[in-house]
Amino acid sequence: MDLSLQGSEKALDLGCGDGVLTAKIASLLPQGFVLGIDASLGMIHTAQEQKADNLRFQQLDINELQFDSEFDVVFSNAALHWVQDHHRLMGNIYRALRPEGIIRLNFAGDGNCSNFFQVIKEVMATSEFRDSFKEFVWPWYMPKINEYELLVRDYPFREISVWEENADRHFASADQMTNWIDQPSIVPFLKYIEDAKKQDFRDLVVDKMLKSTSQNDGTYFETFRRINVFARK
């Protein structure tokens, strides 16, 4: 992720996960500082292994940002599709930036994981599992590119660039595809299934996915589509 850093900026990583990318950014800021935030306490515990003099991690829900003109850079990689209200998000990001500050975001957009979404919806709709999802709320926001560009332009950034990225992937084996399904793809759905049926639900999803994504060369294909955003305050 190119941030064109000078070395003294103060940066905020939204959804830092295991902190590896956050640490790489911190290494480019010897006179600067990076704060990585994530809602998952487990991820923050893992990220603490990357802690350095100019790098700190904090458990914090992205929706609860309260920073005011504190950062020169706000960035995020493969996390913001878990945030439902991007109008609120963009307002919080804009407020967190200092004048001349930049944002650089990368997250899943329309067309992402099309095979998995088709399979999971088919399994959710079966008579065995339909009742389990009466209160289910779809966990991701993956907008169309033109929709998101209009959203960003609702805020008075001086420079704005929004573009798509095709990152489609061929998993090398059934095990690799299954591991991706197990973590993290199916996780938001399993909590709605009673314990006695969790394994059956998981196994049915995996079986259908392997059948529908299998390629002639032995790989397993899934669509990965990204939205990229650069803007300057």
C-alpha positions as CSV (number, residue, x, y, z in Angstrom):
1,M,0.0,0.0,0.0
2,D,1.7,3.2,-1.3
3,L,1.3,6.0,1.2
4,S,4.2,8.3,0.0
5,L,5.3,8.8,3.5
6,Q,7.9,11.4,4.6
7,G,8.9,9.6,7.8
8,S,7.4,11.8,10.5
9,E,3.7,11.4,10.0
10,K,1.2,10.2,12.6
11,A,-0.9,7.4,11.2
12,L,-4.0,5.4,12.1
13,D,-4.6,1.8,10.9
14,L,-8.3,0.9,10.9
15,G,-8.7,-2.8,11.5
16,C,-5.1,-3.7,12.1
17,G,-5.6,-7.4,12.6
18,D,-2.4,-9.2,13.5
19,G,-0.4,-5.9,13.2
20,V,2.1,-7.1,10.6
21,L,1.2,-4.4,8.0
22,T,0.9,-1.8,10.7
23,A,4.4,-2.6,11.8
24,K,5.7,-2.3,8.2
25,I,4.1,1.2,8.0
26,A,5.7,2.1,11.4
27,S,9.1,1.0,10.0
28,L,8.7,3.7,7.4
29,L,8.0,6.4,10.1
30,P,11.2,6.6,12.2
31,Q,10.2,10.1,13.4
32,G,6.5,9.3,13.3
33,F,4.0,7.2,15.1
34,V,1.3,4.6,14.2
35,L,-1.8,3.6,16.2
36,G,-3.4,0.3,15.1
37,I,-7.0,-0.4,16.3
38,D,-9.2,-3.5,16.0
39,A,-12.4,-4.5,17.6
40,S,-11.1,-8.0,18.3
41,L,-9.2,-8.4,21.6
42,G,-7.6,-11.6,20.3
43,M,-6.2,-9.7,17.3
44,I,-4.9,-6.9,19.5
45,H,-3.2,-9.5,21.7
46,T,-1.5,-11.0,18.6
47,A,-0.6,-7.6,17.3
48,Q,1.2,-6.6,20.5
49,E,4.0,-8.9,19.4
50,Q,4.8,-6.2,16.8
51,K,4.8,-3.3,19.3
52,A,7.6,-0.8,19.0
53,D,8.6,2.6,20.3
54,N,6.6,4.3,17.5
55,L,3.8,1.7,17.3
56,R,0.9,1.1,19.7
57,F,-2.2,-1.1,19.4
58,Q,-5.6,-0.5,21.0
59,Q,-8.9,-2.4,21.1
60,L,-11.4,-0.1,19.6
61,D,-14.5,-0.5,17.4
62,I,-14.0,1.5,14.2
63,N,-17.6,2.8,14.6
64,E,-16.6,4.5,17.9
65,L,-13.8,6.7,16.5
66,Q,-13.6,10.0,18.4
67,F,-10.3,11.4,17.1
68,D,-10.2,15.1,16.2
69,S,-7.4,16.4,13.8
70,E,-4.9,13.9,15.2
71,F,-3.6,12.0,12.2
72,D,-1.7,12.8,8.9
73,V,-2.6,9.4,7.5
74,V,-5.6,7.1,8.0
75,F,-5.3,3.8,6.2
76,S,-7.0,0.4,6.2
77,N,-6.4,-2.9,4.4
78,A,-9.1,-5.6,3.9
79,A,-11.1,-4.6,6.9
80,L,-13.7,-2.0,6.2
81,H,-16.2,-4.3,4.5
82,W,-17.1,-5.4,8.0
83,V,-18.3,-1.8,8.7
84,Q,-22.0,-1.3,7.7
85,D,-22.3,2.5,8.0
86,H,-19.7,4.1,5.8
87,H,-21.2,7.5,5.9
88,R,-20.6,7.5,9.6
89,L,-17.1,6.0,9.0
90,M,-16.1,8.6,6.5
91,G,-17.3,11.4,8.7
92,N,-15.2,10.0,11.6
93,I,-12.2,9.6,9.3
94,Y,-12.5,13.2,8.0
95,R,-12.6,14.5,11.5
96,A,-9.6,12.5,12.6
97,L,-7.4,13.9,9.8
98,R,-5.3,17.0,10.1
99,P,-5.4,19.5,7.3
100,E,-3.5,18.1,4.3
101,G,-3.9,14.6,5.8
102,I,-4.6,11.7,3.5
103,I,-6.7,8.5,3.6
104,R,-5.8,5.3,1.8
105,L,-8.4,2.5,2.0
106,N,-8.7,-0.9,0.5
107,F,-11.7,-3.2,1.1
108,A,-14.0,-5.6,-0.6
109,G,-16.4,-4.3,-3.1
110,D,-19.3,-5.5,-5.3
111,G,-18.6,-8.9,-6.9
112,N,-16.4,-10.1,-4.1
113,C,-16.7,-13.8,-3.0
114,S,-19.6,-14.4,-5.5
115,N,-19.3,-18.2,-5.3
116,F,-19.3,-18.3,-1.5
117,F,-22.2,-15.9,-1.2
118,Q,-24.3,-18.0,-3.6
119,V,-23.5,-21.2,-1.8
120,I,-24.0,-19.8,1.7
121,K,-27.4,-18.3,0.7
122,E,-28.5,-21.6,-0.8
123,V,-27.6,-23.5,2.4
124,M,-29.2,-20.9,4.6
125,A,-32.5,-21.3,2.7
126,T,-32.7,-25.1,3.1
127,S,-35.5,-26.4,5.3
128,E,-33.0,-27.7,7.8
129,F,-31.4,-24.3,8.5
130,R,-33.9,-21.7,7.4
131,D,-35.4,-21.0,10.8
132,S,-31.9,-20.4,12.3
133,F,-31.5,-17.3,10.2
134,K,-34.7,-15.4,10.9
135,E,-32.8,-12.7,12.8
136,F,-29.7,-12.8,10.7
137,V,-28.1,-9.6,9.5
138,W,-25.8,-9.7,6.5
139,P,-22.4,-8.9,8.0
140,W,-20.6,-7.1,5.1
141,Y,-20.9,-3.9,3.1
142,M,-19.5,-4.3,-0.4
143,P,-20.7,-1.4,-2.5
144,K,-20.5,-0.8,-6.2
145,I,-17.6,1.5,-7.3
146,N,-19.8,4.4,-8.4
147,E,-21.9,4.2,-5.2
148,Y,-18.8,4.5,-3.1
149,E,-17.3,7.4,-5.1
150,L,-20.5,9.4,-4.6
151,L,-20.3,8.6,-0.8
152,V,-16.7,9.9,-0.6
153,R,-17.6,13.0,-2.5
154,D,-20.1,13.9,0.1
155,Y,-17.1,15.0,2.2
156,P,-15.0,18.1,1.4
157,F,-11.7,16.4,0.5
158,R,-9.5,18.4,-1.9
159,E,-8.3,15.3,-3.9
160,I,-10.3,12.1,-4.4
161,S,-9.5,9.0,-6.3
162,V,-11.6,5.8,-6.1
163,W,-10.8,2.7,-8.2
164,E,-11.5,-1.0,-8.5
165,E,-9.0,-3.9,-8.2
166,N,-9.5,-7.4,-9.5
167,A,-7.7,-9.8,-7.0
168,D,-9.4,-13.0,-8.1
169,R,-7.7,-16.0,-6.6
170,H,-7.1,-19.7,-7.5
171,F,-6.6,-21.7,-4.3
172,A,-4.0,-24.4,-4.9
173,S,-5.8,-27.2,-3.2
174,A,-9.1,-28.2,-1.6
175,D,-7.5,-27.8,1.8
176,Q,-6.6,-24.2,1.1
177,M,-10.1,-23.4,0.0
178,T,-11.5,-25.2,3.0
179,N,-9.2,-23.3,5.4
180,W,-10.4,-20.0,3.9
181,I,-14.1,-21.0,4.3
182,D,-13.5,-22.0,7.9
183,Q,-11.6,-18.8,8.8
184,P,-13.0,-16.2,8.4
185,S,-15.8,-16.7,5.8
186,I,-18.2,-19.0,7.6
187,V,-17.7,-17.6,11.1
188,P,-20.5,-15.0,11.1
189,F,-23.0,-17.6,10.1
190,L,-22.1,-20.4,12.6
191,K,-23.2,-18.3,15.6
192,Y,-26.8,-18.5,14.4
193,I,-26.7,-22.3,14.2
194,E,-27.4,-24.5,17.2
195,D,-24.4,-26.5,18.4
196,A,-25.8,-29.8,17.3
197,K,-26.1,-28.6,13.7
198,K,-23.0,-26.5,13.3
199,Q,-20.9,-29.2,11.8
200,D,-23.6,-30.3,9.4
201,F,-24.0,-26.7,8.2
202,R,-20.2,-26.2,7.8
203,D,-19.7,-29.5,6.0
204,L,-22.6,-28.8,3.5
205,V,-21.2,-25.4,2.7
206,V,-17.7,-26.8,2.2
207,D,-18.9,-29.6,0.0
208,K,-21.0,-27.2,-2.2
209,M,-18.1,-24.8,-2.4
210,L,-15.6,-27.3,-3.5
211,K,-17.9,-28.7,-6.2
212,S,-18.8,-25.2,-7.5
213,T,-15.3,-23.7,-7.6
214,S,-13.3,-26.7,-8.8
215,Q,-11.2,-26.0,-11.9
216,N,-9.8,-28.4,-14.5
217,D,-6.2,-27.7,-13.3
218,G,-7.0,-28.8,-9.8
219,T,-7.3,-25.4,-8.3
220,Y,-10.4,-23.8,-6.7
221,F,-11.5,-20.3,-7.9
222,E,-13.1,-17.5,-6.0
223,T,-13.7,-13.8,-7.0
224,F,-12.0,-11.2,-4.9
225,R,-12.9,-7.6,-5.9
226,R,-11.5,-4.6,-4.1
227,I,-12.3,-0.9,-3.8
228,N,-9.3,1.5,-3.3
229,V,-9.7,5.0,-2.0
230,F,-7.2,7.9,-1.9
231,A,-8.3,11.3,-0.6
232,R,-6.6,14.4,0.8
233,K,-8.2,16.8,3.3
